[in-house]
Amino acid sequence: MNGRHSAPVPPLTPELSMRVQRGELMSKHTSWHAGGPADLFFMPRDVMDLAAFVRQLPPETPLLWIGLGSNLLVRDGGFRGAVISTQNALQGLERVSETRIHAQAGVPCARIARQCVKWGLGPAEFLAGIPGTLGGALAMNAGAWGGETWMHVAEVEVLDRRGRRHTRTPDDYEIGYRSVKGPDEEWFLAARLDFELRPGADESAIKDLLERRRQTQPIGEWSCGSVFTNPPGDHAARLIESAGLKGFRIGGASVSQKHANFIINHGAASAADLEAVIRHVQRTVVDVHGIELTTEVRIVGVP
Ligand SMILES: Cc1cc2nc3c(=O)[nH]c(=O)nc-3n(C[C@H](O)[C@H](O)[C@H](O)COP(=O)(O)OP(=O)(O)OC[C@H]3O[C@@H](n4cnc5c(N)ncnc54)[C@H](O)[C@@H]3O)c2cc1C
């Protein structure tokens, strides 16, 4: 089948069918502003609504859950299956004990960071500069400045392919640097996160970290943050810069001049441009340094 043809639309109840968008461009939902149409695109109202939607899909329909699309490259042919966007739903955030919070998957990481400071809890400041949702941070084990999401996870709530909810603990996952492997075909609904009491905490640490980012990263330009993970004992940015790749450009995409591990969409880059820059960087770094860079960004969909 030609990858651009949509998969057959599954039978949904008339109510859900009216709310599902067909052919929604993923460029509208990714921080790279690139990516083709999704066969189905669904924004749930809450967990029950989301479970009802998942239950109605044939089990073979591929599912892509997204938060703020800040670590996602969807190819230009789009996604054959159903995309579920949590960003306007699953917004619950509460303190459930002295040192434990409960946050739903759609809550932006920055909101968790700020709210923890207000509650006198920490260290959650590292989450302030991660422009994604908690769901994405759980899927990626997002981290910065020495902090990592899963350092704080006590439990997660997940939804399985049949719309059933389960509670899992970190022991159910293999957690690594920007890597989380758990049971197949389950997605994050929420987490209970533990922090320490930090009475008197204020937002100055968050402001400092954001300022350090502004000085070293091309904040405000269209990117997905760091494209590659750091290889053991080295930095992807150093390897890319010393291979002479800063500013390397294909179409509307180029390696950032400010931070070599960022690839920028200057406005009109296709996903193919971005992926071509990624592959060129990988090939060149192998040639120059003999090191294979692994992408941190998740690449999905058809060309
Ligand atoms: C300017 C900039 C700076 C960044 N800095 C950092 C940084 O310092 N540290 C860092 O770690 N990352 C950083 N990132 C990358 C990104 O913000 C993080 O990886 C973030 O956690 C992704 O969250 P998201 O909600 O946008 O996920 P998305 O990009 O929407 O999705 C990423 C992956 O998570 C999966 N996913 C999303 N939601 C769920 C869910 N509910 N259940 C299961 N899977 C899900 C998706 O399917 C996909 O595989 C940066 C990005 C940008 C643009």
The ligand as an SDF file (V2000), in Angstrom:
LIG
                    3D

 53 58  0  0  0  0  0  0  0  0999 V2000
   14.0660   23.4430   23.6280 C   0  0  0  0  0  0  0  0  0  0  0  0
   13.9910   22.0330   24.1550 C   0  0  0  0  0  0  0  0  0  0  0  0
   14.7250   21.6730   25.2670 C   0  0  0  0  0  0  0  0  0  0  0  0
   14.6730   20.3720   25.7680 C   0  0  0  0  0  0  0  0  0  0  0  0
   15.4170   20.0560   26.8660 N   0  0  0  0  0  0  0  0  0  0  0  0
   15.3570   18.8080   27.3830 C   0  0  0  0  0  0  0  0  0  0  0  0
   16.1030   18.4470   28.5400 C   0  0  0  0  0  0  0  0  0  0  0  0
   16.8070   19.2450   29.1400 O   0  0  0  0  0  0  0  0  0  0  0  0
   16.0250   17.1610   28.9870 N   0  0  0  0  0  0  0  0  0  0  0  0
   15.2610   16.2340   28.3750 C   0  0  0  0  0  0  0  0  0  0  0  0
   15.2130   15.0860   28.8390 O   0  0  0  0  0  0  0  0  0  0  0  0
   14.5390   16.5480   27.2750 N   0  0  0  0  0  0  0  0  0  0  0  0
   14.5570   17.7870   26.7690 C   0  0  0  0  0  0  0  0  0  0  0  0
   13.8340   18.1070   25.6460 N   0  0  0  0  0  0  0  0  0  0  0  0
   13.0720   17.0550   24.9740 C   0  0  0  0  0  0  0  0  0  0  0  0
   11.6090   16.9050   25.4340 C   0  0  0  0  0  0  0  0  0  0  0  0
   11.0930   18.1170   25.9350 O   0  0  0  0  0  0  0  0  0  0  0  0
   11.4560   15.7940   26.4810 C   0  0  0  0  0  0  0  0  0  0  0  0
   11.8710   14.5450   25.9890 O   0  0  0  0  0  0  0  0  0  0  0  0
   10.0010   15.6800   26.9610 C   0  0  0  0  0  0  0  0  0  0  0  0
    9.9580   14.7750   28.0330 O   0  0  0  0  0  0  0  0  0  0  0  0
    9.0400   15.1950   25.8850 C   0  0  0  0  0  0  0  0  0  0  0  0
    7.7210   15.3660   26.3860 O   0  0  0  0  0  0  0  0  0  0  0  0
    6.4780   15.5530   25.3980 P   0  0  0  0  0  0  0  0  0  0  0  0
    5.2670   15.6020   26.2440 O   0  0  0  0  0  0  0  0  0  0  0  0
    6.6950   16.7060   24.4800 O   0  0  0  0  0  0  0  0  0  0  0  0
    6.5580   14.1710   24.6160 O   0  0  0  0  0  0  0  0  0  0  0  0
    6.3410   13.9310   23.0530 P   0  0  0  0  0  0  0  0  0  0  0  0
    7.4270   14.5990   22.2850 O   0  0  0  0  0  0  0  0  0  0  0  0
    4.9430   14.2510   22.6980 O   0  0  0  0  0  0  0  0  0  0  0  0
    6.5910   12.3570   22.9940 O   0  0  0  0  0  0  0  0  0  0  0  0
    7.8920   11.8360   23.2170 C   0  0  0  0  0  0  0  0  0  0  0  0
    7.7790   10.3060   23.3690 C   0  0  0  0  0  0  0  0  0  0  0  0
    7.0120   10.0210   24.5240 O   0  0  0  0  0  0  0  0  0  0  0  0
    5.8800    9.2260   24.1880 C   0  0  0  0  0  0  0  0  0  0  0  0
    4.7610    9.6440   25.0530 N   0  0  0  0  0  0  0  0  0  0  0  0
    4.2530   10.8880   25.2160 C   0  0  0  0  0  0  0  0  0  0  0  0
    3.2600   10.8630   26.1120 N   0  0  0  0  0  0  0  0  0  0  0  0
    3.1370    9.5840   26.5250 C   0  0  0  0  0  0  0  0  0  0  0  0
    2.2750    8.9140   27.4710 C   0  0  0  0  0  0  0  0  0  0  0  0
    1.3330    9.5670   28.1610 N   0  0  0  0  0  0  0  0  0  0  0  0
    2.4280    7.5790   27.6490 N   0  0  0  0  0  0  0  0  0  0  0  0
    3.3780    6.8870   26.9530 C   0  0  0  0  0  0  0  0  0  0  0  0
    4.2050    7.4580   26.0480 N   0  0  0  0  0  0  0  0  0  0  0  0
    4.0870    8.7960   25.8460 C   0  0  0  0  0  0  0  0  0  0  0  0
    5.6200    9.5240   22.7180 C   0  0  0  0  0  0  0  0  0  0  0  0
    4.9030    8.4740   22.1030 O   0  0  0  0  0  0  0  0  0  0  0  0
    7.0460    9.6510   22.1970 C   0  0  0  0  0  0  0  0  0  0  0  0
    7.6210    8.3760   21.9840 O   0  0  0  0  0  0  0  0  0  0  0  0
   13.8580   19.4050   25.1380 C   0  0  0  0  0  0  0  0  0  0  0  0
   13.0880   19.7840   24.0210 C   0  0  0  0  0  0  0  0  0  0  0  0
   13.1390   21.0810   23.5380 C   0  0  0  0  0  0  0  0  0  0  0  0
   12.2820   21.4550   22.3580 C   0  0  0  0  0  0  0  0  0  0  0  0
  1  2  1  0
  2  3  1  0
  2 52  2  0
  3  4  2  0
  4  5  1  0
  4 50  1  0
  5  6  2  0
  6  7  1  0
  6 13  1  0
  7  8  2  0
  7  9  1  0
  9 10  1  0
 10 11  2  0
 10 12  1  0
 12 13  2  0
 13 14  1  0
 14 15  1  0
 14 50  1  0
 15 16  1  0
 16 17  1  0
 16 18  1  0
 18 19  1  0
 18 20  1  0
 20 21  1  0
 20 22  1  0
 22 23  1  0
 23 24  1  0
 24 25  2  0
 24 26  1  0
 24 27  1  0
 27 28  1  0
 28 29  2  0
 28 30  1  0
 28 31  1  0
 31 32  1  0
 32 33  1  0
 33 34  1  0
 33 48  1  0
 34 35  1  0
 35 36  1  0
 35 46  1  0
 36 37  1  0
 36 45  1  0
 37 38  2  0
 38 39  1  0
 39 40  1  0
 39 45  2  0
 40 41  1  0
 40 42  2  0
 42 43  1  0
 43 44  2  0
 44 45  1  0
 46 47  1  0
 46 48  1  0
 48 49  1  0
 50 51  2  0
 51 52  1  0
 52 53  1  0
M  END
$$$$
